[in-house]
Amino acid sequence: MSERFDHIVVGGGVIGLAAAWQLAARGRRVLLLERYAPGHLRGASHGATRNMNNAYGESHYLDLYDEALELWHELEAASGERLLTLCGLVTHGDPDTISGVRAALDARGAATELIDPAEASSRWPGMRFSGAVLVNRDAGRVHAATALEVLAAEAVRHGAEIRSDHRVTGIEADGDRVRVRAEIGSDPGIESWFEAAGVVVAAGAWSAELLRGLVDLPRLTVTEEHPAHFAMRSEFREPGAEDWWPSFNHLRDSGRSRHAHGTVDAVGAGDGDGTEASSPDADPRGGAVYGMLTPGEGIKVGFHLVGDAVDPDARRFRASDLMRQGLRDYVAEWFPGLDPDSAVEISCTYTSTESGRFVLDRVGPITVAAGFSGHGFKFAPAIGRVLADAALGVAYPPAPFRLAAH
């Protein structure tokens, strides 16, 4: 016998939690199934911070950003928790990208300014800069771990059920209904069936496997990425020294970056089948770099989308020696305020589309959220609204994210 709900959400990362919150807030009976325990390190939503990064030139991202900013504030008001620190964002490097981003932001009346490297180094002496520096004041960082807790609590407050240690092993679509099969705990002999009018699949690196034969997804590649936290040098450790560190993007011209829309973010979420064995063209000397302060842990610095493609169930949880040395050398060159030999490494997954655009769409009773390409976390409340609208038949997702656009 199947348990029945209005909607099922598969995946308890930030996107799945946001979708469950939005659906439950509209009075739907929602079940969220998550493969692992809360706070696990196997996916893409763990860790304390993410960039709240609005350095985009495309209106579909900026629309999501503006909405997400409002919704994060609404969640702060509802929960009493601090979810954002708008300490500013500095972006430097590729001049063409920066020019396009500034024009798009200024057209919206965003709080931006363009300064030269000398002025930037005067304001932020722990950092070095290349070319004109775009300063965005309506940006900063998301308190990611707290955000997950708040989204879960708000979903439950509105009536959603969240069941951890439920590994979804099958989805069956039949007309306007779906059935979802899940193994419970570590014993594959214990399983349950659940039935609903629709399912939202936001299953991170496992989505392609779950949706095979049900949804014709674009190619998704799962990579294991390894940013690290670096300690401030002693002269930057006086009281209040952390307060002036902005979030940052460095858009370097050389090297490899799989998608070059000029936006970078902290550890992201995504899905894929992990069929590629490696990323031989990854080069730590080029491509985009991102980071932000993580209070109590140091300054997070990471290369964007340079990790090896992996099977998400067979990860190394360790960067290659080449990547470790490359990140250490980068910090030594560009961050005089940090100790380059103090790295505390993080492991996470990206799941990326070829374009870097997200996949948000509905096929029959299945709503898909995949391919967040390392820059989806900050948008999560707005993406949850988009997914709820799609699942309920209220509105399609924005055209650039739909399957036909990939």
C-alpha positions as CSV (number, residue, x, y, z in Angstrom):
1,M,0.0,0.0,0.0
2,S,1.3,3.4,-1.0
3,E,1.2,6.5,1.3
4,R,-0.4,9.3,-0.5
5,F,0.5,13.0,-0.7
6,D,-0.2,16.0,-2.9
7,H,3.4,16.3,-3.9
8,I,6.7,14.5,-3.3
9,V,10.1,16.2,-3.4
10,V,13.2,14.0,-4.0
11,G,16.3,15.6,-2.6
12,G,16.8,17.5,0.7
13,G,19.5,19.9,-0.4
14,V,18.8,23.6,-0.6
15,I,16.8,23.4,-3.8
16,G,14.6,20.5,-2.7
17,L,14.0,22.2,0.7
18,A,13.0,25.5,-1.0
19,A,10.6,23.6,-3.3
20,A,9.0,21.8,-0.3
21,W,8.7,25.1,1.6
22,Q,7.0,26.8,-1.3
23,L,4.6,23.9,-1.9
24,A,3.7,23.4,1.7
25,A,3.2,27.2,2.2
26,R,0.5,27.0,-0.5
27,G,-1.4,24.4,1.6
28,R,-0.2,21.2,-0.2
29,R,0.5,18.0,1.6
30,V,4.2,17.5,0.9
31,L,6.7,14.7,1.5
32,L,10.4,15.3,1.1
33,L,12.6,12.2,0.7
34,E,16.4,12.6,1.4
35,R,18.9,9.9,0.8
36,Y,21.2,10.9,3.7
37,A,21.0,12.3,7.2
38,P,20.7,16.1,7.7
39,G,24.0,17.9,7.3
40,H,25.7,15.2,5.3
41,L,28.8,15.9,3.2
42,R,28.0,13.8,0.1
43,G,26.3,16.4,-2.0
44,A,26.5,20.1,-2.8
45,S,24.6,22.1,-0.1
46,H,26.8,21.5,3.0
47,G,29.1,24.1,4.4
48,A,28.7,27.4,6.3
49,T,28.8,30.0,3.5
50,R,28.0,30.8,-0.2
51,N,28.5,33.9,-2.3
52,M,25.5,36.1,-2.5
53,N,26.7,37.1,-6.0
54,N,24.9,39.3,-8.4
55,A,27.7,39.7,-11.0
56,Y,25.5,38.6,-13.9
57,G,24.8,40.2,-17.2
58,E,21.7,38.1,-18.1
59,S,18.3,39.3,-17.1
60,H,17.0,35.8,-16.2
61,Y,19.6,35.4,-13.5
62,L,19.2,39.0,-12.2
63,D,15.4,38.5,-12.0
64,L,16.0,35.4,-9.9
65,Y,18.6,37.2,-7.8
66,D,16.3,40.1,-7.0
67,E,13.5,37.8,-6.0
68,A,15.8,35.6,-4.0
69,L,17.1,38.6,-2.1
70,E,13.6,39.5,-1.0
71,L,12.7,35.9,-0.1
72,W,15.9,35.5,2.0
73,H,14.8,38.6,3.9
74,E,11.3,37.1,4.3
75,L,12.8,33.9,5.7
76,E,15.0,35.9,8.1
77,A,11.9,37.7,9.4
78,A,9.9,34.5,9.8
79,S,12.7,32.6,11.5
80,G,14.5,35.3,13.5
81,E,17.8,33.9,12.0
82,R,20.4,35.8,10.1
83,L,20.7,34.3,6.7
84,L,22.6,37.1,4.7
85,T,25.5,39.3,5.4
86,L,25.6,42.0,2.6
87,C,29.3,42.8,3.0
88,G,29.7,43.6,-0.7
89,L,31.1,41.7,-3.7
90,V,34.2,42.7,-5.7
91,T,34.7,41.4,-9.2
92,H,37.8,41.9,-11.2
93,G,39.6,40.4,-14.2
94,D,38.1,40.1,-17.7
95,P,37.1,43.7,-18.7
96,D,34.5,42.7,-21.2
97,T,32.5,40.6,-18.8
98,I,32.8,43.3,-16.1
99,S,31.6,45.9,-18.5
100,G,28.5,43.9,-19.4
101,V,27.7,43.0,-15.8
102,R,28.0,46.6,-14.8
103,A,25.7,47.8,-17.6
104,A,23.1,45.2,-16.7
105,L,23.2,46.0,-13.0
106,D,23.1,49.8,-13.5
107,A,20.1,49.4,-15.7
108,R,18.3,48.0,-12.7
109,G,19.5,50.7,-10.4
110,A,21.8,48.4,-8.4
111,A,24.3,49.8,-5.9
112,T,27.5,49.5,-8.0
113,E,30.7,51.4,-8.5
114,L,33.8,50.9,-10.6
115,I,37.2,51.6,-9.1
116,D,40.8,51.1,-10.1
117,P,43.1,48.4,-8.6
118,A,44.9,50.9,-6.4
119,E,41.7,52.1,-4.8
120,A,40.6,48.6,-4.3
121,S,43.8,47.5,-2.7
122,S,43.6,50.6,-0.4
123,R,40.1,49.5,0.7
124,W,41.0,45.8,1.0
125,P,44.7,45.5,1.6
126,G,44.5,41.7,2.1
127,M,43.7,41.3,-1.6
128,R,45.3,42.2,-5.0
129,F,43.4,43.1,-8.1
130,S,43.6,43.1,-11.9
131,G,42.1,45.8,-14.0
132,A,38.9,47.7,-13.1
133,V,37.1,46.4,-10.0
134,L,33.3,46.3,-9.9
135,V,31.9,46.8,-6.4
136,N,28.4,45.5,-5.8
137,R,27.0,46.6,-2.4
138,D,23.7,44.6,-2.6
139,A,25.7,41.4,-2.4
140,G,27.8,39.4,0.0
141,R,27.3,36.0,1.5
142,V,24.6,33.5,2.5
143,H,24.9,31.7,5.8
144,A,24.3,28.4,4.1
145,A,24.1,25.9,6.9
146,T,21.6,28.1,8.8
147,A,19.7,28.6,5.5
148,L,19.2,24.8,5.2
149,E,17.9,24.6,8.8
150,V,15.5,27.5,8.3
151,L,14.1,26.2,5.0
152,A,13.5,22.8,6.6
153,A,11.9,24.3,9.6
154,E,9.6,26.6,7.5
155,A,8.6,23.7,5.3
156,V,7.7,21.6,8.4
157,R,5.9,24.5,10.0
158,H,3.7,24.7,6.9
159,G,2.9,20.9,7.2
160,A,5.6,19.2,5.0
161,E,7.1,15.9,6.1
162,I,10.8,15.4,5.8
163,R,12.1,11.9,5.9
164,S,15.9,11.4,5.9
165,D,17.7,8.1,5.2
166,H,15.2,7.4,2.4
167,R,17.0,6.5,-0.9
168,V,14.7,6.9,-3.8
169,T,15.3,3.9,-6.2
170,G,12.5,4.4,-8.7
171,I,9.9,6.8,-10.1
172,E,6.9,5.7,-12.1
173,A,4.8,8.2,-14.0
174,D,1.3,7.1,-15.0
175,G,-0.9,9.8,-16.5
176,D,-1.3,12.5,-14.0
177,R,0.0,10.5,-11.0
178,V,3.5,9.3,-9.9
179,R,4.7,6.5,-7.6
180,V,8.0,6.8,-5.9
181,R,9.9,3.8,-4.4
182,A,12.4,4.4,-1.6
183,E,14.8,2.2,0.4
184,I,14.8,3.0,4.1
185,G,18.0,3.2,6.0
186,S,21.0,1.1,5.1
187,D,19.0,-2.1,4.6
188,P,18.0,-2.5,0.9
189,G,15.4,-5.0,1.9
190,I,13.2,-2.4,3.5
191,E,11.4,-0.2,1.1
192,S,8.2,1.9,0.8
193,W,6.1,3.3,-2.0
194,F,4.6,6.8,-2.1
195,E,2.0,8.2,-4.5
196,A,1.3,11.8,-5.4
197,A,-0.1,14.1,-8.1
198,G,3.4,15.2,-8.9
199,V,7.1,14.9,-8.0
200,V,9.8,17.5,-7.9
201,V,13.2,15.8,-8.5
202,A,16.1,17.9,-7.1
203,A,18.4,15.0,-6.3
204,G,21.8,16.5,-6.9
205,A,24.3,14.3,-8.6
206,W,21.8,11.4,-8.7
207,S,19.1,13.1,-10.8
208,A,20.1,11.8,-14.2
209,E,20.1,8.2,-12.9
210,L,16.6,8.7,-11.3
211,L,15.2,10.4,-14.4
212,R,16.6,8.1,-17.1
213,G,13.8,7.0,-19.3
214,L,11.4,9.6,-17.9
215,V,12.9,12.9,-18.9
216,D,15.2,13.7,-21.8
217,L,17.8,15.7,-19.9
218,P,20.7,17.6,-21.5
219,R,24.2,16.2,-20.8
220,L,25.0,16.7,-17.1
221,T,28.6,16.3,-15.8
222,V,29.3,15.7,-12.1
223,T,32.6,17.0,-10.9
224,E,34.3,17.0,-7.5
225,E,35.5,20.5,-6.6
226,H,37.9,21.4,-3.8
227,P,37.9,25.0,-2.5
228,A,39.7,25.6,0.8
229,H,39.7,27.9,3.8
230,F,42.8,30.0,4.4
231,A,43.8,31.6,7.6
232,M,44.5,35.4,7.8
233,R,48.1,36.4,8.5
234,S,48.8,37.7,12.0
235,E,48.5,41.4,11.1
236,F,45.0,40.8,9.9
237,R,43.8,39.1,13.1
238,E,43.1,42.1,15.2
239,P,39.5,42.5,16.4
240,G,37.2,43.5,13.6
241,A,39.7,42.4,10.9
242,E,37.1,39.9,9.4
243,D,34.5,42.6,9.0
244,W,35.9,44.2,5.9
245,W,36.5,41.1,3.8
246,P,34.1,41.2,0.8
247,S,33.0,38.3,-1.3
248,F,34.9,38.2,-4.5
249,N,35.1,36.9,-8.1
250,H,38.3,36.9,-10.2
251,L,37.5,36.3,-13.8
252,R,40.9,35.3,-15.3
253,D,41.2,35.3,-19.1
254,S,43.4,32.2,-19.5
255,G,42.8,28.5,-18.8
256,R,39.7,26.5,-18.8
257,S,36.2,27.2,-17.7
258,R,33.4,25.0,-19.0
259,H,30.9,27.9,-19.1
260,A,31.9,31.5,-19.5
261,H,28.9,33.5,-18.5
262,G,31.2,35.3,-16.1
263,T,29.4,34.3,-12.9
264,V,31.0,32.4,-10.2
265,D,29.7,31.2,-6.8
266,A,30.6,29.0,-3.9
267,V,30.0,25.3,-3.7
268,G,27.0,24.5,-5.8
269,A,24.4,21.9,-6.4
270,G,23.6,19.9,-9.5
271,D,23.0,16.5,-11.0
272,G,24.5,14.2,-13.5
273,D,25.4,10.7,-14.5
274,G,29.2,11.1,-13.9
275,T,30.1,9.1,-17.0
276,E,33.2,11.1,-17.8
277,A,36.3,9.8,-16.0
278,S,38.3,13.0,-15.7
279,S,38.7,16.6,-16.8
280,P,42.1,16.6,-18.5
281,D,41.8,20.2,-19.7
282,A,41.4,21.7,-16.2
283,D,44.2,24.2,-15.5
284,P,44.7,25.8,-12.1
285,R,46.5,28.7,-13.8
286,G,43.4,30.0,-15.5
287,G,39.6,30.3,-15.3
288,A,37.4,31.9,-12.6
289,V,38.1,32.1,-8.9
290,Y,35.5,32.9,-6.2
291,G,35.4,33.1,-2.4
292,M,34.2,34.8,0.7
293,L,34.7,35.0,4.4
294,T,33.5,32.1,6.5
295,P,33.3,33.3,10.1
296,G,35.5,31.2,12.4
297,E,37.0,29.2,9.5
298,G,38.9,31.8,7.4
299,I,38.6,33.0,3.8
300,K,37.2,30.4,1.4
301,V,39.0,30.5,-2.0
302,G,38.1,28.1,-4.9
303,F,38.7,27.5,-8.6
304,H,35.4,27.4,-10.4
305,L,34.6,24.2,-12.3
306,V,38.1,22.6,-12.6
307,G,37.5,19.3,-10.8
308,D,37.6,15.8,-12.2
309,A,34.3,14.3,-13.4
310,V,33.3,11.6,-10.9
311,D,30.7,8.9,-10.0
312,P,29.0,10.6,-7.0
313,D,29.1,7.3,-5.2
314,A,32.9,6.8,-5.7
315,R,34.5,10.1,-4.8
316,R,38.1,10.6,-3.5
317,F,37.2,13.5,-1.2
318,R,40.7,14.9,-2.0
319,A,42.0,17.3,-4.6
320,S,44.9,16.3,-6.8
321,D,48.3,17.4,-5.9
322,L,48.3,19.7,-9.0
323,M,45.1,21.4,-7.9
324,R,46.3,21.8,-4.3
325,Q,49.5,23.4,-5.4
326,G,47.7,25.6,-7.9
327,L,45.3,26.9,-5.3
328,R,48.2,27.5,-2.8
329,D,50.2,29.4,-5.5
330,Y,47.1,31.5,-6.4
331,V,46.6,32.5,-2.8
332,A,50.2,33.4,-2.4
333,E,50.0,35.7,-5.5
334,W,46.7,37.4,-5.0
335,F,46.1,37.4,-1.2
336,P,48.8,39.1,0.8
337,G,46.5,38.9,3.8
338,L,46.3,35.1,3.8
339,D,48.7,32.3,4.7
340,P,48.9,30.2,1.6
341,D,50.1,27.2,3.6
342,S,47.1,27.1,5.9
343,A,44.6,25.4,3.5
344,V,41.7,23.4,5.0
345,E,40.2,21.6,2.0
346,I,36.6,21.1,1.3
347,S,35.0,18.5,-1.0
348,C,31.8,19.1,-2.9
349,T,30.1,18.3,-6.2
350,Y,29.0,20.5,-9.1
351,T,26.6,19.1,-11.6
352,S,27.0,21.2,-14.8
353,T,25.2,21.6,-18.1
354,E,27.4,22.6,-21.1
355,S,26.0,26.1,-21.0
356,G,26.1,26.5,-17.2
357,R,22.3,27.3,-17.3
358,F,20.1,25.5,-14.8
359,V,17.5,22.9,-15.9
360,L,14.0,23.9,-14.6
361,D,11.0,22.4,-16.3
362,R,8.0,20.1,-16.0
363,V,7.3,16.9,-18.0
364,G,3.9,15.5,-17.2
365,P,3.7,15.1,-13.4
366,I,7.5,15.3,-13.1
367,T,9.1,18.7,-12.3
368,V,12.9,18.8,-12.8
369,A,15.5,20.9,-11.0
370,A,19.1,20.0,-12.2
371,G,22.4,21.2,-13.4
372,F,23.0,24.1,-11.1
373,S,26.7,24.3,-12.3
374,G,28.1,25.6,-9.1
375,H,26.1,28.8,-8.9
376,G,22.6,27.9,-7.7
377,F,22.6,28.2,-3.9
378,K,21.9,31.9,-3.6
379,F,18.9,31.7,-5.9
380,A,17.3,28.8,-3.9
381,P,14.2,30.6,-2.5
382,A,13.3,32.0,-5.9
383,I,13.9,28.6,-7.6
384,G,11.7,27.0,-5.0
385,R,8.9,29.4,-6.1
386,V,9.5,28.6,-9.8
387,L,9.4,24.9,-9.1
388,A,6.2,25.2,-7.1
389,D,4.5,27.2,-9.8
390,A,5.6,24.6,-12.4
391,A,4.4,21.6,-10.3
392,L,1.0,23.2,-9.6
393,G,0.5,24.3,-13.3
394,V,0.6,28.0,-12.4
395,A,3.4,29.0,-14.7
396,Y,6.3,27.6,-16.7
397,P,9.8,28.2,-15.6
398,P,11.7,31.0,-17.4
399,A,12.4,30.0,-21.0
400,P,16.2,30.0,-20.8
401,F,16.1,27.2,-18.2
402,R,13.6,25.0,-19.9
403,L,14.6,21.7,-21.5
404,A,14.0,23.0,-25.0
405,A,16.6,25.7,-24.4
406,H,19.4,23.2,-23.8
